[in-house]
Amino acid sequence: MSANVYSVENLLVGKMYYSRSVSGEIIDAEKSNSVWYADCDTYRVQVRAQNTFRDTYRYVAVKVGD
């Protein structure tokens, strides 16, 4: 028996991102230390806005631990 092992980056890519200023698909993600949230890992994601080819970058916090 084998297990599929995923990274947070792999799980973020392909998901939809929604905010008041932009909505679109996450096409890239990388761990970042430039922004800090308590008890969270921060990822810089590249978002391709819907119906365009314009990309924008946002930071996403992912809670780690309990």
C-alpha positions in Angstrom: 0.0 0.0 0.0 1.3 3.4 -0.8 0.2 6.9 0.1 -0.1 10.0 -2.1 1.9 12.7 -0.6 1.0 16.3 -1.4 2.6 19.6 -0.5 0.6 22.7 0.4 1.8 24.3 -2.8 0.4 21.4 -4.9 -2.9 21.6 -3.1 -3.3 25.4 -3.6 -2.6 25.3 -7.4 -5.8 24.9 -9.4 -8.0 26.2 -6.6 -10.2 29.3 -7.0 -9.2 32.5 -5.1 -11.9 35.0 -4.2 -11.5 38.5 -2.6 -13.2 41.9 -3.0 -10.6 43.0 -5.5 -9.9 39.9 -7.6 -11.2 36.4 -8.3 -9.5 33.8 -10.3 -7.5 30.6 -10.4 -4.3 30.0 -8.4 -1.7 29.1 -11.0 1.4 29.1 -8.8 2.2 29.0 -5.1 5.4 29.3 -3.1 6.1 29.5 0.6 7.0 33.0 1.8 8.5 34.4 4.9 7.9 38.1 4.1 4.5 38.2 5.7 3.7 36.6 9.1 0.5 35.5 10.6 0.2 33.8 14.0 0.3 30.0 13.9 0.2 30.0 10.0 2.5 29.4 7.1 2.3 32.1 4.4 2.2 31.4 0.7 2.6 33.9 -2.1 0.1 32.8 -4.8 -0.2 33.9 -8.4 -3.8 34.4 -9.4 -5.0 34.5 -13.0 -8.1 36.8 -12.9 -11.2 35.3 -14.5 -11.7 36.1 -18.3 -8.3 37.7 -18.6 -4.7 36.7 -18.8 -3.7 39.3 -16.2 -2.0 37.8 -13.2 -1.8 39.2 -9.8 -0.1 38.1 -6.6 -1.6 37.7 -3.2 -0.6 36.2 0.2 -2.5 33.3 1.6 -2.2 32.2 5.3 -2.5 28.4 5.9 -3.0 27.3 9.5 -0.6 24.7 10.8 -1.1 22.6 13.9 -4.1 22.8 16.2 
